[in-house]
Amino acid sequence: MAARNIAPGFTILKRFGRFKTACWVLHHGGEAAIVEMPPHESTERPPETAALNFCKRHRLQPRYCLLTHAHYDHSAAFGRFRQAFPRARFVGHRALVEDPMMGRVLGGDPRRAFDEVLDGTTWRGSLGGEPLYVLYAPKHSWSDHLVIFRGAMITGDWYLRDLQDCNNLVAPAEKIRSIERVQAQVRDLGYHVHMLFAAHGNHLFYDVDFQQVMEESKVRH
């Protein structure tokens, strides 16, 4: 399956493995960020190889590597990405870095594998001068990150609108607090989010009213 450009600066390399988790390359001005490091089937080219080849082919300098959360279907290839992209900065909130899953994936202390460990709720980088944001917002898991770039948000495994989350790892009241905090963060940034992309690459929403979708997502469990 060929890589898909789903919006300006957003490429899905492939949906990998049994759980069909997408590996994304966000790019602008000759720089790139890779989002998600999923496991792959034995018949698939590894995601880190696909990402490396894509960046070389398009003359992109990989600047960041990010995860939306620590679950295995998103993080399993972290160690191989760390080796494939030694000059990229691996960024994550402390809740992700200290999640037991990261320790199991790496077989050691994950804190040594991250270049930036965040304690706040908002991180800002840039790709070719275009802002790139990561918001820490637990809802599907306690390690959830939302990635904002070029008017779109990669929402990890957040369930949106009237869909109830598939697990109860995060308490219902905390889910709603996270949604409200994200609403406020986006307002404070003065940023217009108008596209929402699930990390698995299976639900891609364009021309959305972000604040309204967030309101509809305050489902009581």
PADOKOL-888020 format. One record per atom (N, C-alpha, C): x, y, z. Coordinates in steps of 0.1 Angstrom, whole numbers, plus 5000, padded with zeros to 4 digits. Atoms other than C-alpha are relative to their C-alpha. Example, Ala and Ser with C-alpha at 12.3 -4.5 7.8 and 13.67 -1.06 7.14 Angstrom:
<fizas>
500949885000/512349555078/500950125000/499149895000/513749895071/499250115008/
</fizas>
This chain:
<fizas>
500849885000/500050005000/500950125000/499249885001/501450344990/499650105011/500349904990/501750635014/498950094995/501249915004/498650865014/500250145006/500049874996/498751235016/498550045003/501549984997/495451315035/499750155002/500249854999/495951695040/501450064998/498749945002/498751945034/500949985012/499050034990/501751825054/499749885009/500450124993/500051505066/500149884991/499950135008/501151165052/499949885009/500150134993/500050825064/500849904992/499150095008/502850585054/499249874998/500750135000/500650275062/499349985013/500650044987/498350135088/500549865003/499250114997/500549875104/499449905010/500250104990/500149545122/498549965001/501350064998/497149355135/498950105003/501049904995/495549665150/499950124990/500149905011/496049875118/500350145006/499749864994/497750175136/500950074989/499349925010/498950445112/501350055005/498749924998/502550575111/499950124991/500249875007/502350945102/501450074998/499049905002/504851185088/499450144998/500449865001/504051555094/501250084994/498949945007/506151775072/499750144995/500149875005/506752135062/501450064999/498849935001/509652335049/501349925002/498850085000/512052045046/500249935014/499950074987/511451925082/498849915003/501050104998/509451635095/499949965015/500350074987/507851485127/499449874997/500650135001/507051115129/499149985012/501050034990/503951025149/499549865000/500350144998/503350675161/501049904995/498950105003/505750375161/499449865003/500850124998/503450075157/500849874997/499550135004/504249705155/499649964986/500450045014/504149535121/500049854998/500150145003/503349195106/501349964993/498850055006/506148975093/500150024985/500149985014/504949035058/500150154996/500049865002/505149415062/501450065001/498749934998/508149645057/499950085014/500149934987/508949785092/499750154999/500449865001/507450125099/501250105000/498849914999/510850285108/500750004986/499450005013/512150175074/499250084990/500949925009/509150315056/500250155003/499949864997/509550645075/501450064996/498649965004/513350665069/500050024985/500049995014/512850595032/499250124995/500849895004/510050855029/500750135002/499349874998/512151125045/501250024991/498949995010/515151045023/499550044986/500649985013/512951034992/499650154998/500649865000/511351375000/501050105006/499049914995/514551525014/499550085012/500549944988/513051585048/501049975011/499250034988/515051625080/499149975011/500950044988/513351425108/500450085012/499649914988/513251675137/499449945013/500650054988/510851505162/499449864997/500750125000/509451165170/499050005012/501049984990/506151155189/499149885001/501050104999/503650915203/498750065005/501249954995/499950975210/499749945014/500150064987/500050735240/500949875000/499150114998/501950435254/499649864996/500550145003/499750145243/500849934989/499050085008/501649865226/499850024985/500349995014/499849915192/500550134994/499549875004/501250265191/501550025002/498649974995/504650235208/501049884997/499150125000/506049885200/501350024993/498849995008/508649995175/500950125005/499349884995/509950285197/501549985000/498650025000/513350135202/500750004986/499550005013/513850075165/500050144994/500049865005/512850435157/501150085006/499049934993/515250555183/501449974993/498850045007/518050365164/500050064986/500149955014/516750475129/500250154999/500049855001/516450845138/500850065012/499249964988/519350925162/500150155002/499949864999/519251295155/498650075003/501449944997/515451345160/499950015015/500349984985/514151465194/498849925003/501150084995/511951215211/499450075012/500749914991/509351415231/498849935006/501150074993/506851285257/499750065013/500449964986/504951385288/500549905010/499550094990/506151235320/499149885002/501050114999/502951025322/500249894990/499750105011/503950855289/501349945003/498650064998/507650815297/500049905012/500050094988/506850655331/498949894999/501050115001/503950435318/500749864999/499350135000/504950065325/500149944986/499950065014/504249985288/501350044994/498749965006/507250195278/501249935005/498950094995/509450005301/500149874994/500150145006/508249675287/500550014985/499649985014/508749805251/501550014999/498649985002/512249915257/500949915008/499250094992/513349655283/500950075009/499149924991/514849925305/499350135004/500549874996/514450275318/499750094988/500349925012/512550475291/500450155001/499649864998/513650815306/501250034992/498849985008/516950765289/499850014985/500250005015/515350725255/499350124995/500749875004/513551065255/500950115002/499149884999/515251395248/499350115007/500849904992/512451605263/498949935007/501050064992/510251495292/499250125006/500849884997/507351735298/499249985013/500850004988/505651815331/498750084999/501149925002/503252075318/499049934990/501050065009/500252025295/500150054986/499849955013/501452215264/501450004996/498749995005/504552165243/499950064986/500049955014/505452365212/501449984993/498950015009/507852295184/499750064987/500349955013/508052385148/500649924989/499550065011/508552235114/500050104988/499849905010/509952475088/499350135003/500749884996/508552755108/498549995003/501450034998/505052605111/499949955015/500150054986/503952555148/499549865000/500450144997/503652205161/499849995015/500450014986/501852145194/499749865004/500550124994/501451855217/499350045013/500849974988/498751875244/499949875008/500250114992/498751635273/498650005005/501450004997/495151525278/499549865002/500550144998/494251185294/498549994999/501450035002/491051045282/499849854997/500050145003/491550705265/501049935009/499050064991/494650645287/500650125007/499349904992/496750835313/501250064993/498949955007/499450885287/499750084987/500549955013/497351055260/500750144996/499549875006/498951325238/499150034987/500749955012/497051525211/501050084992/499049935008/499151655182/499350094991/500649905009/498251975164/501050064990/499149955011/499752085131/499150044988/500649955013/498552285101/498549995000/501550004999/494952315113/499449875003/500650134997/494551945122/500549955014/499650074988/494651745154/500049854998/500050154999/495751385156/499549975015/500750024987/493451265184/500349875007/499750134993/495150935194/498849914999/501250095000/492450685204/498950065008/501249944994/490050945218/498849964992/501350025007/486450855211/499350145001/500649875001/484551165199/498549994998/501449985001/481051295198/499349915010/500850074990/478551055214/500549865002/499550144998/480750745214/500750005014/499450024987/481750615248/501349934998/498650065001/485450525253/499949855002/500050145000/486350165249/500649945013/499450054987/487950145284/499750105011/500249914988/487650295319/501350035007/498749984994/491350355325/500050145007/500149864995/490650725331/498650025005/501349984994/487850825354/499150094992/500949925008/484750975337/500250155003/499949854997/485151315355/501350054995/498749955005/488851335345/499950014985/500249995014/487851265309/499450134996/500749875003/485551565309/501050115003/499049904997/488251775326/501050024989/499049995011/490651685299/499450074988/500649935011/488251785272/499950155002/500149864998/487552115288/501350075000/498649945000/491252185293/500550014986/499649995014/491852105256/499350124993/500849895006/489052345246/500650135004/499449884996/490652615267/501450024994/498749995005/494152545255/500050054985/500249965014/493052575218/499650144999/500449865000/491252895226/501250095003/498949924996/494253035244/501150014990/499050005011/496552945215/499550094989/500549935012/494253125191/500149924988/499750095011/494552825169/498649954994/501350055006/491852715144/500249864996/500050145003/491552345145/498749974992/501250035009/489252235116/500149864994/500050145004/490351875110/500449915012/499750094989/490451575134/500349864994/499650135006/492351255125/500349905012/499750114990/492250935146/501449954997/498750055002/495750795151/500149884992/500050125008/494850465135/499850044985/500249965014/494050665103/498749954994/501250055005/490650515100/498850105000/501049904999/488550815109/500750144998/499449875004/489451145092/498950104998/501149915000/487151435098/500550144995/499649875006/487451755077/498950115003/501049894999/485752095081/499149995012/500750024988/484752035117/499950135008/500049894990/483652285144/500649935012/499250074990/486252185169/499350015014/500649984987/484652335200/498749925001/501350085000/481252175191/500349855002/499750144999/482751835186/500549975014/499650024986/484451865220/498950005010/501249994992/481151965236/499249864999/500850135002/479451655221/500849885005/499250114996/482351435233/500049995016/500150014986/481551505270/498949905005/500950114998/479851165273/500249955015/499950064987/479051045308/500049854999/499950155001/480150685313/499449945012/
</fizas>
